[in-house]
Amino acid sequence: MFPFFEPIEWLIIYSFWLTITICFFLFLWMLKKLSTRFHYDYSIFTRNILWYFLSVFLFSRLFYVIWRWNDLKYIENSLEFFIMNDYNFSLFWAIFWFFIILILNLKLRNKHIRDYIDWITISFLFILIFWFLWAFFWWQVFWRETSFWIELLYSNPYTPVPYQVPVFPLAIVYSILFFVEFSVLYILSMFVKIKWFLWYIWLIVFSTSILIFEYFTWKYDILKDFININFAQAFAIIIIIISITQLYKILKDK
């Protein structure tokens, strides 16, 4: 696979940083596209891009280290916090801290998040398609040995995959799944008039996907050492419960 490549001898380009850059601009592009269609205020993001980026980067990395504390507790200096051989982040904490900044930003404008949430969630689903494609090319998400005829052998000398046999590329399943979810919600957004309705639908569908398919991932964290679910699945369960409760209230009122 391709953790990095050298177009010229002295220039090393890491696919991780390249993917973050691409996903960042794709996210802004989709926000811009939807803001034109649904008449949202795009300046909410363009005037605060630095704060969004820093909150997502720092806190998602911090909680990933906590998440994988058994493996990462031996960090010796601050530089290793940012530049490590796994280059991984906590997806749920990235989303969480993005919304913290968003909510604070909207409160300063005397606006409510429910009026913007479908705009944000559809854009997030869009970039997850490409994020998991990167995860496939850099071994971040995979399963064990299977016999579905689409297994791949990770033979690159830099691969962290512990298997010496072809394994199932789970990241491809995630990418296809989020492509379907994005397509369906994008179409629904043209017809559903209750803005925050799509927000809860997206959360339920997204969290259910994570809850189910995280059982097929090879990764472990400090929570899975005690119970049979990891942190991502625990967050997914909490989000599903909250979303169903709120969705019931909306349907009851409307």
C-alpha positions in Angstrom: 0.0 0.0 0.0 1.0 3.6 0.0 1.8 5.3 3.4 4.0 7.8 1.5 5.6 8.3 -1.9 8.6 10.2 -3.3 7.9 12.1 -6.5 11.5 13.3 -6.4 14.3 12.0 -4.3 14.2 14.7 -1.5 10.4 15.1 -1.4 8.4 12.7 0.7 4.6 13.1 0.6 2.6 11.2 3.2 -0.8 10.0 2.1 -2.2 10.8 5.6 -1.6 14.5 5.3 -2.6 14.6 1.6 -5.9 12.9 2.5 -6.6 15.3 5.3 -6.1 18.2 2.9 -8.3 16.7 0.3 -11.1 15.9 2.7 -10.9 19.4 4.2 -11.4 21.1 0.9 -14.1 18.6 -0.2 -16.0 19.3 3.0 -15.8 23.1 2.3 -16.9 22.5 -1.3 -19.9 20.5 -0.3 -20.9 23.1 2.3 -20.6 25.8 -0.3 -22.7 23.7 -2.7 -25.4 23.1 -0.1 -25.4 26.6 1.1 -26.3 27.8 -2.3 -29.1 25.3 -2.7 -30.6 25.7 0.8 -29.6 29.3 1.5 -27.3 28.7 4.4 -24.7 31.2 5.7 -21.4 29.9 4.4 -19.4 32.5 6.3 -20.1 30.5 9.5 -17.1 28.4 8.4 -15.0 30.6 6.3 -14.5 33.1 9.1 -13.6 30.4 11.7 -11.7 27.8 9.6 -8.6 27.8 11.9 -10.6 27.1 15.0 -12.4 24.2 13.4 -9.2 22.7 12.1 -7.3 23.0 15.4 -10.2 21.6 17.5 -10.6 18.6 15.3 -6.9 17.9 14.9 -5.8 18.4 18.6 -8.7 16.7 20.4 -9.3 13.9 18.0 -5.6 13.0 18.3 -5.6 13.4 22.1 -8.5 11.1 22.6 -7.1 8.6 20.1 -4.0 8.3 22.4 -6.3 7.8 25.4 -8.4 5.3 23.4 -5.3 3.3 22.6 -3.5 4.0 25.9 -2.2 0.4 26.3 -0.1 0.9 23.1 0.6 4.6 23.2 1.3 5.3 26.8 5.1 5.2 26.1 5.1 8.5 24.2 8.3 10.3 25.3 8.0 13.8 23.8 5.3 16.1 22.6 6.5 15.8 19.0 5.4 12.1 19.0 1.9 13.2 19.9 1.6 14.8 16.4 3.9 12.7 14.3 3.7 9.0 15.0 3.9 5.9 12.9 0.1 5.3 12.9 -1.1 8.8 12.0 -4.5 8.0 13.4 -7.3 9.9 14.9 -10.5 9.3 16.8 -13.3 9.8 14.3 -16.0 10.3 17.0 -14.0 12.8 18.9 -13.2 14.7 15.7 -16.9 15.0 15.0 -17.7 15.9 18.7 -15.2 18.8 18.9 -16.2 20.1 15.5 -19.8 20.4 16.8 -18.6 22.0 20.0 -17.0 24.9 18.0 -20.0 25.0 15.7 -22.4 25.4 18.6 -20.4 28.1 20.3 -20.1 29.9 17.0 -23.9 29.7 16.4 -24.6 30.9 19.9 -22.6 34.1 19.3 -24.8 34.7 16.3 -28.0 33.9 18.3 -28.8 30.9 16.0 -29.7 27.3 16.8 -27.8 24.3 15.6 -31.0 22.5 14.6 -31.4 24.9 11.7 -28.0 24.0 10.2 -27.4 20.4 11.3 -28.6 18.6 8.1 -26.3 20.9 6.1 -23.3 19.7 8.2 -24.1 16.1 8.5 -24.6 15.5 4.8 -21.2 17.2 4.1 -19.6 14.9 6.7 -21.0 11.8 5.1 -19.6 13.0 1.8 -16.0 13.2 3.0 -16.2 9.9 4.9 -16.4 8.2 1.5 -12.9 9.4 0.7 -11.6 9.1 4.2 -12.2 5.4 4.3 -10.7 5.0 0.8 -7.5 6.4 2.3 -7.9 4.0 5.3 -8.0 1.2 2.8 -4.8 2.3 1.0 -3.0 2.8 4.3 -4.2 -0.3 6.2 -6.0 1.7 8.9 -9.2 -0.3 8.7 -9.3 -4.0 8.0 -10.7 -7.3 9.2 -9.4 -10.8 9.6 -8.9 -13.7 7.2 -12.1 -14.5 5.3 -13.2 -16.3 2.1 -15.3 -13.7 0.3 -12.9 -13.6 -2.7 -12.0 -9.9 -2.2 -9.3 -10.4 0.4 -6.0 -8.6 0.0 -2.5 -9.5 1.1 -0.8 -6.5 2.9 2.9 -7.3 2.0 4.3 -3.8 2.1 7.3 -3.6 4.5 5.7 -0.6 6.3 2.4 -2.3 6.9 1.2 -2.7 10.6 -1.2 -5.5 9.5 -0.2 -8.5 11.7 -1.6 -11.1 9.3 0.6 -13.0 6.8 -2.4 -14.1 4.7 -5.0 -12.0 2.7 -7.5 -10.3 4.9 -10.8 -8.6 4.3 -10.6 -4.9 3.4 -13.2 -3.5 5.7 -12.5 0.1 4.7 -14.0 -0.6 1.3 -17.3 -1.7 3.0 -17.3 1.5 5.0 -16.7 3.7 2.0 -19.5 2.0 -0.1 -21.8 2.2 2.9 -21.3 5.9 3.5 -21.6 6.6 -0.3 -25.1 5.0 -0.2 -26.0 6.9 3.0 -24.8 10.2 1.6 -26.7 9.6 -1.7 -30.0 8.8 0.1 -29.8 11.7 2.5 -28.7 14.1 -0.2 -31.9 13.2 -2.2 -34.1 13.4 1.0 -32.7 16.8 1.8 -34.5 18.2 -1.3 -37.9 17.0 0.0 -37.9 16.9 3.8 -38.9 20.3 5.1 -38.1 19.8 8.8 -34.4 20.7 8.8 -33.4 18.9 12.0 -35.3 15.7 11.0 -32.4 14.6 8.7 -30.0 15.3 11.6 -31.4 12.5 13.7 -32.0 10.2 10.8 -28.3 10.6 9.9 -27.1 10.0 13.4 -29.2 6.9 13.8 -28.1 5.4 10.4 -24.4 6.4 10.9 -24.3 5.2 14.5 -25.9 1.9 13.6 -23.4 1.4 10.8 -20.5 2.0 13.3 -22.1 -0.2 15.9 -22.5 -3.2 13.6 -19.3 -3.0 11.5 -16.9 -2.2 14.4 -17.5 -5.8 15.5 -15.5 -6.8 12.3 -12.5 -4.5 12.9 -9.2 -5.8 14.2 -8.6 -2.8 16.5 -8.8 -2.9 20.3 -8.9 -0.2 22.8 -9.0 0.1 26.6 -12.8 -0.3 26.8 -12.8 -3.5 24.7 -10.4 -5.0 27.2 -13.3 -5.1 29.7 -16.5 -5.5 27.7 -17.2 -6.7 24.1 -17.5 -3.2 22.6 -15.0 -0.5 21.9 -15.3 3.3 22.5 -16.8 3.9 19.0 -19.6 1.4 19.6 -20.3 2.9 23.1 -20.6 6.4 21.6 -22.8 4.9 18.8 -25.2 3.4 21.4 -25.5 6.7 23.3 -26.1 8.6 20.1 -28.8 6.2 18.9 -30.7 6.4 22.2 -30.6 10.2 22.2 -31.5 10.5 18.5 -34.5 8.1 18.7 -35.8 10.1 21.8 -35.5 13.4 20.0 -36.9 12.1 16.8 -40.0 10.8 18.7 -40.5 14.2 20.2 -40.4 15.9 16.8 -42.8 13.4 15.2 -45.1 13.7 18.1 -45.1 17.6 17.9 -45.3 17.8 14.1 
